[in-house]
Amino acid sequence: MTQREAIAAWWREADEPTRRRALRLAEDDLLPEDMQRGLVKAGVTVVPLGRSGVDLGPLGYLQPDALVDFLADQR
């Protein structure tokens, strides 16, 4: 499965509020954590950005280029 196919599968399964939120993302916005989890579950490769504070978790998650392109097509 290609990244584009995985994103399309995620999109089909996403509820309407998630789709609306995704369409409002600017190209340089970080992904909300719930959206990142859904994309990863669908097989999309999502890259974490840096580390934060004591828990050393990521600061956020970068939007994959394939997602940016997919969302541009949806708009």
SERO-244257 format. One line per 2 residues: number of its first residue (from 1); their letters; for each residue x, y, z of N, C-alpha, C. Coordinates in steps of 0.02 Angstrom, whole numbers, plus 50000, padded with zeros to 5 digits. Example, Ala and Ser with C-alpha at 12.3 -4.5 7.8 and 13.67 -1.06 7.14 Angstrom:
<nodes>
1 = as = 50660,49716,50390,50615,49775,50390,50660,49835,50390 | 50642,49888,50354,50684,49947,50357,50645,50002,50394
</nodes>
This chain:
<nodes>
1 = mt = 50042,49941,50000,50000,50000,50000,50045,50062,50000 | 50031,50109,49956,50069,50172,49954,50045,50218,50010
3 = qr = 50084,50269,50023,50064,50319,50073,49999,50353,50052 | 49992,50368,49988,49931,50400,49964,49870,50354,49976
5 = ea = 49878,50290,49963,49823,50243,49975,49806,50238,50050 | 49858,50238,50092,49847,50236,50164,49810,50299,50188
7 = ia = 49829,50356,50160,49795,50419,50178,49723,50418,50154 | 49711,50392,50095,49642,50387,50069,49600,50341,50113
9 = aw = 49630,50287,50138,49594,50242,50183,49578,50277,50248 | 49626,50314,50275,49614,50353,50336,49557,50403,50325
11 = wr = 49558,50437,50268,49508,50488,50252,49438,50456,50250 | 49433,50398,50219,49368,50364,50214,49340,50346,50283
13 = ea = 49384,50329,50329,49363,50308,50396,49355,50367,50444 | 49382,50425,50427,49379,50483,50472,49308,50510,50476
15 = de = 49290,50534,50535,49225,50566,50543,49227,50637,50514 | 49169,50666,50506,49165,50733,50475,49204,50786,50513
17 = pt = 49200,50789,50580,49240,50840,50615,49315,50832,50603 | 49339,50771,50600,49411,50759,50587,49429,50783,50517
19 = rr = 49386,50768,50469,49399,50791,50401,49401,50867,50397 | 49354,50900,50431,49353,50974,50430,49416,51002,50462
21 = ra = 49437,50972,50518,49498,50995,50551,49558,50985,50505 | 49561,50929,50472,49617,50915,50426,49619,50966,50370
23 = lr = 49562,50983,50343,49560,51031,50288,49580,51102,50310 | 49574,51116,50374,49594,51182,50400,49669,51186,50416
25 = la = 49704,51129,50415,49775,51130,50430,49813,51169,50376 | 49856,51214,50399,49903,51246,50353,49959,51197,50338
27 = ed = 49993,51206,50284,50046,51160,50263,50100,51151,50316 | 50114,51203,50355,50167,51199,50405,50142,51185,50476
29 = dl = 50077,51172,50484,50050,51155,50550,50072,51085,50570 | 50081,51075,50635,50093,51008,50660,50026,50971,50665
31 = lp = 50029,50905,50660,49969,50865,50665,49945,50861,50737 | 49880,50866,50748,49853,50852,50815,49868,50778,50832
33 = ed = 49878,50764,50895,49898,50697,50914,49847,50644,50894 | 49783,50659,50901,49732,50609,50882,49734,50595,50806
35 = mq = 49747,50646,50767,49752,50636,50695,49814,50596,50677 | 49869,50610,50712,49930,50572,50701,49918,50499,50716
37 = rg = 49885,50484,50771,49872,50413,50789,49830,50379,50736 | 49778,50413,50711,49736,50384,50659,49773,50370,50595
39 = lv = 49817,50417,50576,49856,50407,50515,49904,50349,50522 | 49938,50344,50579,49985,50289,50590,49947,50223,50590
41 = ka = 49889,50221,50621,49848,50160,50622,49829,50139,50551 | 49820,50188,50506,49803,50173,50436,49864,50154,50394
43 = gv = 49923,50159,50424,49984,50140,50387,50024,50197,50359 | 50009,50258,50380,50045,50317,50356,50106,50328,50400
45 = tv = 50162,50343,50369,50223,50359,50406,50221,50432,50427 | 50223,50443,50493,50221,50510,50521,50284,50520,50562
47 = vp = 50318,50576,50551,50383,50589,50583,50373,50636,50642 | 50398,50616,50702,50393,50660,50760,50443,50717,50753
49 = lg = 50428,50773,50785,50471,50832,50784,50501,50843,50853 | 50566,50834,50860,50601,50850,50921,50577,50813,50982
51 = rs = 50599,50836,51039,50580,50808,51104,50559,50865,51150 | 50515,50849,51196,50492,50901,51242,50503,50880,51314
53 = gv = 50517,50928,51356,50517,50923,51428,50539,50857,51460 | 50511,50846,51518,50530,50790,51560,50513,50723,51530
55 = dl = 50455,50718,51498,50433,50653,51471,50469,50634,51406 | 50507,50681,51378,50545,50670,51316,50502,50646,51258
57 = gp = 50438,50662,51259,50395,50647,51203,50408,50698,51148 | 50381,50686,51088,50392,50733,51033,50355,50799,51045
59 = lg = 50382,50852,51016,50349,50917,51018,50285,50916,50977 | 50283,50873,50928,50226,50867,50883,50244,50820,50827
61 = yl = 50203,50820,50775,50213,50775,50718,50206,50815,50654 | 50255,50806,50610,50254,50840,50545,50203,50807,50499
63 = qp = 50171,50848,50458,50126,50821,50408,50167,50788,50353 | 50152,50726,50336,50187,50695,50279,50170,50734,50215
65 = da = 50218,50737,50169,50207,50772,50105,50146,50743,50069 | 50137,50677,50073,50080,50646,50039,50014,50671,50068
67 = lv = 50012,50684,50134,49952,50711,50165,49939,50782,50142 | 49991,50822,50140,49984,50892,50117,49955,50893,50047
69 = df = 49981,50850,50003,49957,50846,49933,49885,50821,49932 | 49869,50770,49971,49801,50742,49973,49752,50795,49995
71 = la = 49768,50830,50049,49722,50881,50075,49713,50938,50025 | 49766,50957,49990,49761,51009,49938,49712,50986,49884
73 = dq = 49714,50922,49866,49668,50896,49816,49595,50897,49841 | 49586,50885,49906,49519,50884,49935,49489,50953,49939
75 = r = 49531,51003,49945,49507,51072,49949,49484,51094,49881
</nodes>
